[in-house]
């Protein structure tokens, strides 16, 4: 049985909603995430070539890793449960002229909708 509601933590959603306006500020509350993002991308890229691959970023938030994957040549989809973070991600990707699809849905729902669609799947904090 698929109980995707079990993955919805209201406190976490509230926390990331509050951060949405500062997601892309490299000196803001998510400064550490900005600093480690090159390491996260490197970890993935060292294990699989990204150019031309289809990638899914689960829990993408404002899209930091999602955009890095796209810049590395992947065709990327980002999913998250926090609509405010997704709005920040969409706005920033558009500003950067990146073609990234973002969806507000949980991993279980997305997997059922797009089985076997990805070469690379990330789920990082």
N, C-alpha and C positions, 0 to 999 in steps of 0.2 A: 504494500500500500504506500502511496506517495503522499506524504503529509508535508507539503512545502511550507506550510505556515510555521512549522517547527523551526525553520531557519530565519524567521522574521523576529528580530529582537528590537522592540520599540525603542529601547534606550540607545541602541547603536544607530538606528535610523535617525533619531532625534539629534544625536551627536554629529553625525555626518551632514545632516541638513543644516545645522548651525554653522558648519565649516564651509558650506558651498560657495559663499561670496569671496572667500580667501584661498580657495583651492589652488589657484595658479600663482599666488604670491610666494616667491622662493624664500622670502624672509618672514613669512607669516607663521601661523600655528602649525602648518604642515612642512616646515623647513626641513626637518629630518627626512621626510618622505622624498622631498626634492633631492636631497643629498644622496640618498641611497638608490634612487631610481636608475642611475647608470649601472650600478652593481646588479640590480634586478634584471635589467635588460641584458647585461653581459652574461649572467648566469643562464638565461634562456638561450641566447644566441650562441653560446659556447657548446650547447647541446644539440641544437637543430638550426640549420640554415633557415633564416626567416623570409628571404626574398621569394615572393611568389607563393608563399604558404598562406593558408587560411587559418587565422588565429582567433580564439575566443578568450576575452579577459573577463573572468567572473569576479564580481565585486569591484568593478572598475572605478567607482567613485567619480571624481572629476576628470579622469582620463589620463593621468600622468603616464602610467605604463602603457596604456592603450595607444597613445600618440607615439610613444617611443617605438613600439612594435610596428606601427604604420610607417614611421620614418625609416625603419630598418627594412622595409619592403614587403611586409606582411599585409594581407587583406584582412582587416580586423573588425570584429564585432565586440562591443563592450556591453555587459549587462550588470545591472545593479538594482537594488530595491529602493534607493533614495532618489526620488525624482529631482530634488534640488541639485544634487551632485551631477546627475545626468544632464540637467540644463546647463550647468557650468561646463561640462565636458563637450556638449554639442556646440555651445557658443565659442569655446576656445578652438575646437577643431575647425569650425567654419572660418574663424579669424586666421587660422594657420593654413587654410586651403587644403585640409586633409579630409579624405573621404573615409569616414568611419561611421558604421551603423551602431546606434545605441538603443537598447531596449530596457524598459523597466519591467523586469521579470526575474524570477529565481532560476537557479541552475537546473532544477528538475523540470520545470516547465519548458525551458529553452531546449534542454536535451531531448525532450519528447517531441518538440516541434522541429528540431534539426538534427536527427540522429546521424552520427558519422560525418558531420559536415566540416569538421576541423582537423587540421594537422597538428596544431599546437593549442593547448588549453592552459591558461594561467589562472591562479587564484591566490593572490598575494596581499598581505596587509600592507 
